Amino acid sequence: MTDTHAPMPGTEPALSNDDLDELDALLDDLRSRAEEIPQWEFCDGFLTALVCTRRPIAPAEYLPMLLDDGGPMELSADGDALPRLPAFQDDAQQARFVELWTRRWNEVARQLDEQVETLEDDRAFQPEVMDMRGAIACLPEEERAEMEGQDIPSFGQVWALGFMFAVENWPEEWAAPRDKEAAQWLDGALDHIVALTEDDTGRAEHNMYAEDGPPSVSEDRLEVFGEAVWATYDLRQLWKSMGPRIESVRRGDTPGRNDPCSCGSGKKYKKCCGS
């Protein structure tokens, strides 16, 4: 079954390490022309939230929000082609970014739809997160000294901030449902992701960048990260089970039988649309 949230259907392979390096290079290039272009980890959190969002959101609506801090773009007349964002050098560069983005989107959707019992399962969802503190701790002493005093994000923090950025920009799609149990389910899942946006202040015991590297991540942080990953499963299934929000239809007042018909014919309602 095709995922109704995906920007386009497909069975593309998962992103390789080379593909991820290419995405990083693309984002670096975009920063030469546009401010506030986020890191890929933030983008991956943003993408994951969109995969889990109640309403399918089009690239023309979300890509300007992510890459140009602008409003929704107008689609072409046929509704298929995405106009080029100013940050991209040319159409070919944007097309390549969208291709890689779509492959990651479909990979995330497939992973979140798998029935897994443990996150150690190869089929389980794996957020693109980076242990920056662990990476810096593995640098030579002189290079570490250059980073001293800088605010280095905690493990998973940037990913969670990207996720919540999407939630906050489409609040109507993340509003609590009327069903009390579903609303509690939604709040609980979002609480786990919000917890991951906080700083890791626990005692460092693990290094997620290198197995033999200096400790940089606390045990509590790993538990919070795992709960956030499971929360994405809950959110995906919640909105898939409920479907898109249905807007209430407001009907105008029906004219009386002897009133002029609202269609503008000049006849009485009972002899026109009310007959």
N, C-alpha and C positions, 0 to 999 in steps of 0.2 A: 504494500500500500504506500502511495506517495505521501510524504509528510506535507500537510497543508501549510505548515509554517515555513517551509524551505523557500528560498528565493527562486529556485528553479529545480526541477526534479533531476535526478542523476544517480549513478552508482560509482562515482569517482573514488579512486583510492584515497586512503588517509594521507595526510601530509607527512612527508619525510623530513628528516633533519635538514636536508638541503632546501626543501620548500620553506621551512620555518626561517632558515637563514635568509632566504630570498625575501620573505615578508618583512623581516627586520630591516633589510637593505632598502626595500621600497618605502617603508615608513621613515627611515633616515633621510631619504631623498625628498619625501614630501615636506619634511621639516625645513628644507632649504627654501621652500616657497610659501609655507603657511605656518603660523604659530599654533602652539597647543596641540600638535599631533601627538597622540598618546603612544606609549609603548605597546608592543603586541600583547603582553599579559593583560593590560587594561582592555584592549580590543577583544581578547578572547572571553573575558568576563562579560563584556557588553553583548557579544554575539550569543553567549550561552543564555543570557537573560531573554534575548529576543526569541531564541528557540523555545523558551518556556513561556513566553507571553501569551495571554489569552487570545488576542487577535493577531492574525498574520499581518506583519508590517512590511511594507515594500522597501526595497533598497533606496528608492528616491526619497523616502521619508526618514530613514535612519542614517544613511551614510553622511549626509551633510551635517547631521547632529554630531557624528563621531569625528569626522575628518575636516570639517570646515566651520563648525560651530554656527551653522546657518539654519534656515528654515527648510521645509520640504521642497524638493525640486519638482518641476513640472515634467511629467512623462511625455514622450513623443506621441504623435497622433495614433500610432499603432499600439502604444502601451508596452512595447517590448524593450526598446532601447533606452538606456539610462543616460541622460545628458552628462557631459564630463564635468567633474568637480574642478574648480580652479587649482587645487593643490597638485593635481596630476599633470605631468609633463605633456602627455598626449593621450589620445584614445587608446593606443596600444598598452600603455602603462596601466591605465585604469582597468582595461579589460583583463589584464593579467592579475591585478589585485583582486578583482571580482571573482575570477576563476578560482584562485587560491582560497578566498573567503568562502565561496560556495562549497568547496570541497570540505573545508573545516566545518561549516554549518551542517552539512549532511552527515559528517562523521559524528558530531556531537548528538544530533538527533537519533542516529542509529544506536549510539552507546546508551543514551538515556531511555531508549525504548527496550533495551535488553533486560531480561529478567536475571539479575545477578544476586547472589547471596553475600558476596564479600567484595570489597574494593580491590582485593588482590587478583580478582578474575581479570584475565586479559581483555575481556569484552567490556569491562566497566569503564565508566566515564573518567577521563583523565584530563583535568584542567591544565592549561599551559601556564604553569607557575614557575617562578624562579626564586631560589634562595639567594638573594643578593648579598645578605650578610654573610652567608657561607662562602660565596664566591670571593668576596673582599677579604675574608679571613684567610683564604688560601693564597692571596697575593704575596709577593716578596715584601719585606718589612718597609722598604722605601716607598713602594706604591701604596701600601696600607696607610702610611703616614699622610700621604696626599689626600686621602679620603676622610681623615680625622675631622670630626666636627660636623660632617654632613649628615642629613637626616636620611637614613637608609631604611626602606620599607621592610616590614616583616614578611615572613613566608606566607604567600597567598593573599597578602593585603591589597596589592594593586589589582589583582584579579577580582576580588570582592568589590572593590571600589568601582570597577568597570561594570559589574553586574548591577549594582545599586544605581549607577548613573542611568542605566536604561529604565529601571523601575521608576525612578524619580521623574523621568522625562515623559513617561506614558502612565501617569497615575490613574487615569480612568480605566486602563486595562488591568491594573493591579489592585483596584478597589476591592474591599472585602465582599464576597458573595453574601446573599441573604441567608443562605443555609448556615446555621450557627456552627455546626461541626466543620463544614468546609472553611468557614472564616477562621476558626481556631487553627486548622491545618495550615492555612496560608500564613497566618501570623507566626506560628511556630517555625515554619520553614524559613521565612524571611529573617527571623531573629537569629538563626544560625549563620546566615550569610552576613548580617550586620555585625555579628560577633567577630567575623574574620576581618572586617575592616579596621578593627581596633589593633593597637600595637601589642606585640608579644613582649611582655615584661617578665615572663617566667625564667627560671634558671635554664640556660642553654645546655642541652644534652645531646642533640643530633645535628648533623650537617647534611642537608638535602642536596648540596652541590657536589660533594665528594665524600665517599664513605669514610675515608681516613682523614678528612679535614677537621679543623678545630670546630667544636660545638657552636651552633648558631641558632638552633630552634629548640624551644622547650617541648617537653612531653605534652603539656596542656595544649600547646599550639597545634600539634599533630591531631589531637582529639577534636579541637575546634574545626580544623580543616576537614577531617573526615565527616563531621556532622554537616558541614556546609555542602559537601559533595552529595551526601544522601538527600539533603534538602532540595537540590536541583531535580532529583528524581521525583520527589513529592510534588514540586511545582509543575513539572512537565505533565505528570499524570492528572493533577488537579484540573488544570485548564483544558487538557484534552477531553476529560470526562464531562466538563461543563459546556464546552463549545464557546464560540464568540458571544459576547454580550448582545442581547436583543434589545433594540431601542423601542420604547413604548410608542405606539401610534396614536396620535391625538386626532380625534375626529371633530370636525366642525359641527356646529348646531344644525340640525335638520330643519329646513324651513317648514312653516305651516302649509297645509294643503292649498290655502288661498293666497299664500305669499308669492311674490315674484320668484321664479326659479333662479337658483344661484348660477346656472350655466350662462345666463345673460341673453336668453332667447326672447325675453319680454312676455312670455306666457306665464300663467300661474303654474306653480309647482305640480298641482294635481293633474294638469293637462300636458305636462312635459316630462321631466325626469322622474316624477313621482307617480306616473300613470302605471 
